[in-house]
């Protein structure tokens, strides 16, 4: 008898089945990982604005910002409007992480609430989802509460993953 060369059809089918099973587990996990990474990079980049609001409160500049009554706003592709210098920022979004995932950022002058409008590419929604970061000014510490509101077209699993990542930042 001759020695066998190559693989039989059964052996190849078993290998393909094993690869299919591994892919069916790995692809959804990879998608979740990418989504969590996008959200965390946006929240990390937004800490610059959070720090500016908190620091301006400590220096008394927040009172000037509040009494000025002008909300701060930035829309993707614009230089931003409002007196960003009152909270110590020259340009509102110098970081690329925010530019890649956020289409609009605003800071309410009366409360210091930061609203991030997400790009539809972050959560695959058909309308804008938002992350609202609300400060609570205490004696010596500012605490932050994060809330995610999904837009229309965001599936429940995606909304749950983003909500979990956002609420992890509450303090």
N, C-alpha and C positions, 0 to 999 in steps of 0.2 A: 504494500500500500504506500501511496504517496503521503508525505507530511502535509497537514492542512496549512494553507496560506491564506491570510486574511481573516475576516469575521463572517460569521453566518448572519443571515437575516434576523434571526431571533435575537442574537447578541446585540445587533445594531438597534433593534426596536426597544430592547430593555434600556439601553443607554439613552435613547431619545425620551423614553418615558421618565426616567430619573431626572434628566435635565428639565423636562416640562414641570415636574413636581417642584423642583427647586426654584424654578422661575416663578411659579404661581405663588410662592411664599415671598420671594425676594423683591419682586417688582412693587407690590403694594407697600412693603416696608421702606423701600427706597423713596417712593413718592411721599410718604409721611415724613421721612427724614428731611427731604428737600423742603417741604412746606414748613416744618418746624425751624429749619435753619433760616429761611427767608424771614419769618416772623421775628425770630430772635435778633437777626441782624438789623431789622428796622427798629426794634425796641432799643437795642444797644446804641444805634446812631441817634435816636431821639433823646437819649440821656443828656446830650449837649444842651438841648432846649430846656429840659427839666432842670439841669444844674443852673442854667441862666436865670430861670424863674425863681428858684430857691435862693440863689445868691443875691438877686436883686431885692428879694424880700429882706434878707439879712442886712444889706447895706442901706435900705430905705428907698432904693430906686423903684421898687415895686409900687410904692405909693404914688410916685410920679407917673408911672405907667397907668395905674388905675385911675388916677385923677385926670389923665390925658384923655381917657375914654375911647381911644382908637384901638380896635382889635388889630392884631398882627396876622398877616396872611401871606402865604407863599403858594403858588401854583406851579406845577411842573413846567419848566421852561421860562419862568419869569424871575426877576430879581427880588420879588417880594414887595409888599407894601406895609406901611406902618412904621412906627418908631422903634425898630429892632434895637437900636442903640440904648433905649431905656432899660432893657434887660441885659445889656452887655454883649449883644451879638452884632457883628458887622454884617454878616450874610447869614440868613436863616438856615440854609441847607448846603453847607459846604461838603457834606459827606456824601459819597456816592451811594451808600446803602439806602439812604432815604430817597435819593433821586431815582433809584431803580425800583423801589416798591411803593412809593407814596406819590399821589398826584396832587394832593393839597395838604397843607399844614396850616393850622391857625391857632392863635393863642388869644383867649378871651380876656379883654382888659379888665373886666370887673372881677373875675375870679381866678385868673391864671390857668384855666382849664385848657389843655392842649388837645386838639383834635387832629388825628391823622386819617386822611381818606386814602384807602389802599387802592393801588393799581389793580385792575381786574385780573392781571396775570398772577397775582399772589394767591388768590383763592378761587380763581376761575368763575367768578360770579358775573352776572350780566349787568348788575348795577353796583354802585360804590358801597363797599363795606367800610366801617370806621372803627378806629381804636380811639377811645377817649381816655385821657390821663388826667385825673382830677387831684389837685394838691390839697392837702389839709395842713395849714400852717400852725404848728404847735409852738411851744415855748422856745426850744432850741433846735427842733427838728421838723423838717417837712416830710410828711408821709404822702404816699401816692397810691391811688386806687385806679386800676386799669380795667376797662370794660370793652368788650368786642361786640359790635353789632353787625351781623352778616347782612350783605345786600341780597337782592333777589337772585336766584339761580345758584346759590352756594349750597352744595349738598350737605347733609347733616353730619357726615363723617368729617369733612373738611372744617366745618364750623366748630365741631367739638375739639378737633386738634388745635385750631387757632385759639379758641377760648381757653383751653387748658394752658397753652403757652403764655397767653396774655395774663391770665389770673395768677400765674406763678410769680409775677413781678409785684403783686400787691404787697404792701408792707405797712 
